[in-house]
Amino acid sequence: MIKKFALSGLLGMCIVATNAQPIFSYGKNTVTKEEFVKAFNKNPTPSDNRKQSLKEYLDLYINFKLKVQAAYDAKLQQDPTQKYELDNFKKQVAENIINEEANIMDLSREAFNRSLKDIHLAQVFIELNEKEDSTEAFRKIRLAYEQLKAGKEFSTIAQEYSNDPFTIQTSGDLGFITAFTLPYDFENVAYSLKPGSFSAPFKSKLGYHIFKNLEERKGLGRRQVAQILVSYPPGSGEAEKSIARRKADSVYNLLHQDSSRFSSLVHEVSADVSTVNNDGQLAEFGVGQFSQPFEQAAFALSKPGEVSKPFETNYGFHILKLIAIKPVGNSFDEPETAATFRDRTLQDDRLNQSRKALVAKRLALIRYKPAAYDAKQLWSFTDSSASGKNITSFKNLNEKTVLFSFAKQQITVGDWLKFARAVRTAQTELGKLDYPALMKEYVAITGGEYYRNHLEDYNPAFKQQVEEFMEANLLFGIMDKNVWARANVDTAGMLSHYNSHKQKYQWSESADALIVSCDAEDVYQQVSKRLKDSVANWRMITGSYGNLVTADSGRYELGQLPVVDRTNFSEGLLTAPVKNESDNSTSFNYIFKLYPGKQQRSFDDARGMVISDYQQVLEEKWLAQLKKKYPVKINQAVFNTLK
């Protein structure tokens, strides 16, 4: 048995060693078998002959490496555009990787699964404010919990113990909620409850809560509606409300006769200034985002275009028109559904919470190390700096004093002062924290920035993506410099190449023709009829249709023209229409003059073909120079081990 394990380990070491062996070298640089195989497998070829494909790809990869080396020699990696594009790429990919590390797909799948049902939720809520005694609030919520366990009615307890006016007024009824309706902490509690059960007391930033799952239903998804709002002033009496009610009824009667008037009536009647310029349309919304009367009316509409009867909220009388129903989706495995929930998760606090949970792990990974300093003196130093007082009296602290460090970076008192001043000036939630709590947040924030900026050190896949992107960008830059742009401006070289290869640049059967494309069938019918009657005026005719019609004339080989099979070309022919299935456009041609094949193209006619061929000539000459500068040696023995 020991011998078997020893043999197995020996074979494993041999495989690793073989993968690390160079498959080719160019100058002093080498490429390992492992790197080459990875690159090959990312660019699969349709050929069934893998050995031949490997040989062909080896030639391509050698050329690629030589060109990239030329880019480094030219110091293109220092080019501002190259740096800018690389930094942008790193930021985008790093953000995606950090989100994946925070389990964004698991969070998105969880949100989808929760969205499959809506929960009718109620709560007992004791709000904590500056006047509220936290100890007394905790005593009251515990007492309420004991009363509920004793069998008391939840709505009664909500009214009796809650101190929030809305909770008292509604007897604690929050209506239906679904995923993303509440803060994630609240949602977790709500979705842990079975119908009819209530939670133990828990504390949030707002106060103490007890939730109850009153009932559940199948998830209703999301809706988009437009509205007409007939409002009345706050504090209006019944007489003013009655006037608004009659006006809303009149509008509804007009819509009942002709629902197509909804948009015009929005502009004539609606008091909702935020939506009137958008034909009354509100942003897409889900369960629990609006008041219960509004939500009930919106979700009661079942067909797009359907209009609700007037109903009242605190804002006045509303009439809704259903624009679209957005169901939850059948399965998270549907790409569109997964993408929708991923986008919503990206905007939600649940992702931030998941990322914060990784802070301790990340700090250890990036070797966070706090320095020794007097915290009380630092807080005094910070206050003095913020108020502009003299800070030279702090003997043990100055702006260069190190507070903590990461693997390759030190954070100083000066860095901390800039941060503290910024959060205080911005008047954010961070600015309300005391200094010890703010320092904890500062460590987490700077640690997150350091991790993101040095992700190559901790994520091999990211490092590889960055290297591949950089080399691809360098390749593009050096090819443009040495081949593409050079060929375009070297008219003498192109003309010489043309004169040396004239026989290659001949016309096959061709025609002077007009190619027309129309965006719809009815437009084609009109344009083709007018051209048939007066083709000499084709510019005026096609131009009169604006963007609905595009047209161009020139000499084209017959194979380039959009025609149906077996078209019998003749001068004066208006060809049969060809429909483009991708955009439903219709194309056809008018044939002015026909030419036989094997006629010489002029340099101007052949210019595009000549440029392409001349670029290839320049590239081959350049590669020959690079191979002299960096001699290429293929390790045939290692290449032969490829399977």
Secondary structure, 3 states (H helix, E strand, C coil): CHHHHHHHHHHHHHHHHHHHCEEEEECCEEEEHHHHHHHHHHCCCCCCCHHHHHHHHHHHHHHHHHHHHHHHHCCHHHCHHHHHHHHHHHHHHHHHHHHHHCCHHHHHHHHHHHHCEEEEEEEEEEECCCCCCHHHHHHHHHHHHHHHHCCCCHHHHHHHHCCCHHHHHCCCEEEEECCCCCCHHHHHHHCCCCCCCECCCEECCCEEEEEEEEEEEECCCEEEEEEEEEECCCCCCHHHHHHHHHHHHHHHHHHHHCHHHHHHHHHHHCCCCCCHHHCCECCCEECCCCCHHHHHHHHHCCCCCCECCCEEECCEEEEEEEEEEECCCCCCCCHHHHHHHHHHHHCCHHHHHHHHCCHHHHHHHCCCEECCCCHHHHHHHHHHHHHCCCCCCCCCCCCCCEEEEECCEEEEHHHHHHHHHHHHHHCCCHHHCCHHHHHHHHHHHHHHHHHHHCHHHCCHHHHHHHHHHHHHHHHHHHHHHHHHHHHHHCHHHHHHHHHHCHHHCEECCEEEEEEEEECCHHHHHHHHHHHHHCHHHHHHHHHCCHHHEEEEEEEEEHHHCCCCCCCCCCCCCECCCEEECCCCEEEEEEEEEEECCCEECCHHHHHHHHHHHHHHHHHHHHHHHHHHHCCEEECHHHHCCCC
